[in-house]
Amino acid sequence: MKCLVINLDRSRDRLAHMTVELARIGVAFERVAAIDACNPSDMAASAPYRNSFPSNLSNAEIACFLSHIACWRIVAESNDAYAAILEDDVLISAVARPLFADSDWIPADADIVKLETVFSKTSVSRIHTSVGYGHSVSRLLGAHLGTAGYIVSKRAARDLLEATYELAAQVDCVMFDPVFQTSWRKTTYQLIPALCMQTQFLSDDEAVLPSQIIDATPRAPATPAYEKRKRSTPEKVLTEVKRIWHQASKVFQLEREMIIPFRYHGKSVRPPRPGHRLKAL
């Protein structure tokens, strides 16, 4: 299975980090040059999308979105049924190699498989399927934001490319927040335990790779673009069906809330409390 790593040209330390992480588990990767929000020529690439992105998105967030679009385009034009996409600041589980080696374990109906955890509660189906190597997959039913690690099908990559011309929000909302049609229309699974996490969740501050998204300007919450215009009858019906389904799932306990765990070097990762991290800084 093709593995793509998003990396800025100026972030050589992050590329070195990912080279070590993936070499440790014997996985080859293809580097995808990230769009640089600090590079005017790079940001010129956002021109075709400027009318669809909301004004509350920063240049860094737009650049991040465009970087994932570049990956989706590679997947859509490839001969592979699935590809893994990683951002360049992740730590990867030691048992990840066989799951990156092929796509036979991926459920036949999967559009996306989320590989990471952000250590916040999310809802997953109580029905889970073992994929071996101590992992299972469950349908992801709630919001679980973050795009540091996921597998996307060729079909879903094509759909996402088409949808980005009409829907505007942060890329992780587009993919992993069921409020957005681009998310809940996809069949998305969560890998449990997760295969990766961002270094920002480490308790050792020295090991954390500095964020490349620096923007202190407060933003309004992302809003689905389809709510900004008059929705069609089919859209209203689908939204209502989704709402009823989630209510029924909770009543009949078809879903459960959990924090997706992650193990690194054989140990469960317990990220520091936000307050503790602030004191440390």
Rosetta blueprint (number, residue, H / E / L):
1 M L
2 K E
3 C E
4 L E
5 V E
6 I E
7 N E
8 L L
9 D L
10 R L
11 S L
12 R H
13 D H
14 R H
15 L H
16 A H
17 H H
18 M H
19 T H
20 V H
21 E H
22 L H
23 A H
24 R H
25 I L
26 G L
27 V L
28 A L
29 F L
30 E E
31 R E
32 V E
33 A E
34 A L
35 I L
36 D L
37 A L
38 C L
39 N L
40 P H
41 S H
42 D H
43 M H
44 A H
45 A H
46 S H
47 A H
48 P H
49 Y H
50 R L
51 N L
52 S L
53 F L
54 P L
55 S L
56 N L
57 L L
58 S L
59 N H
60 A H
61 E H
62 I H
63 A H
64 C H
65 F H
66 L H
67 S H
68 H H
69 I H
70 A H
71 C H
72 W H
73 R H
74 I H
75 V H
76 A H
77 E H
78 S L
79 N L
80 D L
81 A L
82 Y E
83 A E
84 A E
85 I E
86 L E
87 E E
88 D L
89 D L
90 V E
91 L E
92 I E
93 S L
94 A L
95 V L
96 A L
97 R H
98 P H
99 L H
100 F H
101 A H
102 D L
103 S L
104 D L
105 W L
106 I L
107 P L
108 A L
109 D L
110 A L
111 D L
112 I E
113 V E
114 K E
115 L L
116 E E
117 T L
118 V L
119 F L
120 S L
121 K E
122 T E
123 S E
124 V E
125 S E
126 R E
127 I E
128 H E
129 T E
130 S E
131 V E
132 G E
133 Y L
134 G L
135 H E
136 S E
137 V E
138 S E
139 R E
140 L E
141 L L
142 G L
143 A L
144 H L
145 L L
146 G L
147 T L
148 A L
149 G E
150 Y E
151 I E
152 V E
153 S E
154 K H
155 R H
156 A H
157 A H
158 R H
159 D H
160 L H
161 L H
162 E H
163 A H
164 T L
165 Y L
166 E L
167 L L
168 A L
169 A L
170 Q L
171 V H
172 D H
173 C H
174 V H
175 M H
176 F H
177 D L
178 P L
179 V L
180 F L
181 Q H
182 T H
183 S H
184 W H
185 R L
186 K L
187 T L
188 T E
189 Y E
190 Q E
191 L E
192 I E
193 P L
194 A E
195 L L
196 C E
197 M E
198 Q E
199 T H
200 Q H
201 F H
202 L L
203 S L
204 D L
205 D H
206 E H
207 A H
208 V L
209 L L
210 P L
211 S L
212 Q L
213 I L
214 I L
215 D L
216 A L
217 T L
218 P L
219 R L
220 A L
221 P L
222 A L
223 T L
224 P L
225 A H
226 Y H
227 E H
228 K L
229 R L
230 K L
231 R L
232 S L
233 T H
234 P H
235 E H
236 K H
237 V H
238 L H
239 T H
240 E H
241 V H
242 K H
243 R H
244 I H
245 W H
246 H H
247 Q H
248 A H
249 S H
250 K H
251 V H
252 F L
253 Q L
254 L L
255 E E
256 R E
257 E E
258 M E
259 I E
260 I L
261 P L
262 F E
263 R E
264 Y E
265 H L
266 G L
267 K E
268 S E
269 V L
270 R L
271 P L
272 P L
273 R L
274 P H
275 G H
276 H H
277 R H
278 L H
279 K H
280 A H
281 L L
